[in-house]
Amino acid sequence: MKQFSCARLYSVAGRFLRDWRVAKGGNFAIIFALSAIPVLVSLGAAIDLSRAYIVQSRLRQALDAAGLAVGSDPSLTLAQMKTRAQDFFNANYPADKIGVPGTINVSSSNQVITLSVSADMPTTVMSLVGKNTIKIDASSEITREGKKLEVALVLDNTGSMNSSGKMTALKAAAKNLITILQSSGAQPGDIKVAIVPFTVDVRLGSNLKNANWLKWKWTTPKYQTEVCTGKKKNQICTYEDYEYDISPTNSSICVIDRDMDYDASNSLPVSTQNATLYPVDTADCGPVEILPLTTSWTTMNSKIDAMSPGGNTNTTIGLAWGWNMITPNAPLSQAAVKADDLNKAIVFLTDGDNTENRFTSSSQSAIDARTTKICNALRTDGVQVYTIRTINGDADLLRACATKPDMYYDVTQASELDAVFKSIALALSNLRVSK
């Protein structure tokens, strides 16, 4: 018998163990590869399902936009609704996005519009196991609330609006807002709009020259006169507020801020209470008269076309007269009393800081304080206030004036105004995404 030394024995045992390990590793790799298949499929399914969620979210957003567009015009037939809805859906869900949607379905019952659509989304990893597409369903429901609306468009007409195409863009955007609102009422007359172009003052019609809420004689601390008494060598001089004594005119009239704190209030003027009356001014007044609440869409558009920039900025006077327009019994107001089925709103746009009011032309902070006061009063009164800063202006002041943070818009270029006004118009309309 052949003898094995210990060294020889150890060598054979070592080679055996090495061969065993190699064989064991191969088996393990095979087992691991087989067990990894369902794991990879699961991971792939998670990726594809995540993409499907994104597609469904985009489908719903496009359906919401289509539904709001359709719902804004109750005069449409069902066939017209389907055509308009498809056009808006296509615009908001372009073909280059993930998923291939089919034709949307539209139905209408009473004040509810229902839209639905399906899309086929190509899979990635799941296609390895034969699942090449995922069908995704989405739906949207739009409800017409049937509420009435009174809204004042308070629009900056100061000189700075003449730059960067702002006034041109404002006119186009404001007219588009009016077009959307025009067709959103459940009944004719449900939607009323007032327009308040403002600078330092606002302009009223010449037919109001005899109104008992005007005052033609008033004082202002902005300009003061020197009054001296005694002999020149020992004279004593004091300064008194400058007194305006304006003669009635046959032309249109401009008014400036009321006495504090009536300047930041919608309290009604009383002919026997001087502080409540509106001072007539002859300077710093825009060329376009304000338009009280009306349902004449032609008149609204003509008023917007006539706007022309010039003068300094006093945001308080614009907000004060916007508030007047939607306050019952206020000067020039055609407003109705508050009711559950009536919304009242102000859409306020400016492109500059406060520069002048009745009381100062040197302290912006003092003028800002008056604006803040009237914004707080509007919030207390329940008026919905949308504010738009156009390129320039005090962002903090305007953001704080809006009823809610998402009702403030910061526009960095004039071309953005159209989208902003359309968004506000849809928010103001009687339409709500209900499901």
Secondary structure by P-SEA (a helix, b strand, c coil): cccccaaaaaaaaaaaaaaaaaaaaaaaaaaaaaaaaaaaaaaaaaaaaaaaaaaaaaaaaaaaaaaaaaaccccccaaaaaaaaaaaaaaaccccccccccbbbbbbcccbbbbbbbbbbbbcccccccccbbbbbbbbbbbccbbbbbbbbcccccccccccaaaaaaaaaaaaaaaaaaacccccccbbbbbbbbccbbbbccccccccccccccccccbbbbbbbccccbbbbbbccccccccccccbbbbcccccccccccccccccccccbbbbbccccccbbbbcccccaaaaaaaaaaccccccccaaaaaaaaaaaacccccccccccccccbbbbbbbbbcccccccccccccaaaaaaaaaaaaaaaaaabbbbbbbbcccccaaaaaaaccccccbbbbccccaaaaaaaaaaaaaccccccc
